[in-house]
Amino acid sequence: MAVSLFDTASPLLALRPQLDAAIAAVLDSGRFILGPQVSEFEREFAAFCGARHAIGVANGTEALTIALRAMGVGPGDDVVVPSFTFYASAEAIPPTGARPVFCDVDPQTGCVTADTVRAALTTATKAVVAVHLFGNVAPVAEIEALGVAVLEDAAQAAGSRGGAGRPGALGRAATFSFFPSKNLGCFGDGGAITTDDDAIAEHARTLRFHGSPDRITYEHVGYNSRLDELQAAILRVLLPHVDDWADARRAAAARYEQAGLGELVSLPVATAGSQPAWHLYVVRHERSDALAAGLAAAGVEARAYYRTPAHRQPAMAAFAPGAALPATERLAREHLAIPMSPALSAGQVAEVVAAARTVLA
Ligand SMILES: *Cc1c(COP(=O)(O)O)cnc(C)c1O
């Protein structure tokens, strides 16, 4: 492909010597699990988010399950979650014993709103998973004003800024994924939970280590879910660059606008007061499959991520939503991710827009 959907390699090129040194230092140390790299990364990542605590875990999916349990979610509870998101946002709920209740999203921003959440509340609702979709920042304070605890799914939102602060510091707790293609990605699987709440942090720390606070007494049926030292050392090299990469993603988005892409397709809309670090740049068009095929023929990679929304996945059949989710269904049909990365050049943006213009002419 002349222009690929992601470019995860280019931003790392200049950091290669530091990455090699960080990896070598871990090998030399002989500490691989829950050592100094993880504690230092947890301190630095909490500070980056503006949260009191960060807890490294094995991936973004287990981060959600562990955070929900640490917030007290369990059997008999309902957890509201959008259906237009990566499947894992919903998949992480049943392992807590709670039931996912699917809600709709705003058709422009792709994020949950106080109105879409309100429509899904039940007498058993214990928490809401507010997904910062594609890096856009969900209106967490407005949802908490409904009187329900919010867990931010910030897997796609490292480097984004909301009017009230960064993802990771907006809800009762938040979760991140460090999957390699995310805005802050390691070289394998990794994740984190952030929170200001001491009790939630302590509970999450215990759950990630077999439910044991002291490695002697096992208080809960927990998990073996840890960020490892190698990944933490790598993340410590990358973290100082996340804001610059986010700026570069926003600059690429601005170039798409200046190049007239908005005349051809509906552009992503940032939520009020937010500066999204577009993890994916997702446009909307009635003929999105034809657009994707035409772009591919022109050497431009494009992909629809969530054609079948979470509530219509076979594994979620038992948790079908009571109400219709019209914005979800429409977004599922019309969305298309086009190339986005901190390294996306002005020339590549021009190529993508020219190809889209030809396809849609
Ligand atoms: C990637 C992602 C996850 C899951 O993270 P993993 O590290 O792959 O387990 C959860 N929610 C959203 C919105 C994601 O994009």
The ligand as an SDF file (V2000), in Angstrom:
LIG
                    3D

 15 15  0  0  0  0  0  0  0  0999 V2000
   -7.7580   -2.1300   22.3590 C   0  0  0  0  0  0  0  0  0  0  0  0
   -8.9850   -1.8870   23.1290 C   0  0  0  0  0  0  0  0  0  0  0  0
   -9.3240   -2.6370   24.2590 C   0  0  0  0  0  0  0  0  0  0  0  0
   -8.5840   -3.8890   24.6720 C   0  0  0  0  0  0  0  0  0  0  0  0
   -7.2230   -3.7370   24.8820 O   0  0  0  0  0  0  0  0  0  0  0  0
   -6.2660   -5.0280   24.7690 P   0  0  0  0  0  0  0  0  0  0  0  0
   -4.9710   -4.5160   25.3170 O   0  0  0  0  0  0  0  0  0  0  0  0
   -6.1720   -5.3830   23.3240 O   0  0  0  0  0  0  0  0  0  0  0  0
   -6.8440   -6.1140   25.5990 O   0  0  0  0  0  0  0  0  0  0  0  0
  -10.4520   -2.2810   24.9810 C   0  0  0  0  0  0  0  0  0  0  0  0
  -11.2240   -1.2500   24.6090 N   0  0  0  0  0  0  0  0  0  0  0  0
  -10.9540   -0.5150   23.5140 C   0  0  0  0  0  0  0  0  0  0  0  0
  -11.8490    0.6330   23.1710 C   0  0  0  0  0  0  0  0  0  0  0  0
   -9.8370   -0.8140   22.7250 C   0  0  0  0  0  0  0  0  0  0  0  0
   -9.5920   -0.0860   21.6360 O   0  0  0  0  0  0  0  0  0  0  0  0
  1  2  1  0
  2  3  1  0
  2 14  2  0
  3  4  1  0
  3 10  2  0
  4  5  1  0
  5  6  1  0
  6  7  2  0
  6  8  1  0
  6  9  1  0
 10 11  1  0
 11 12  2  0
 12 13  1  0
 12 14  1  0
 14 15  1  0
M  END
$$$$
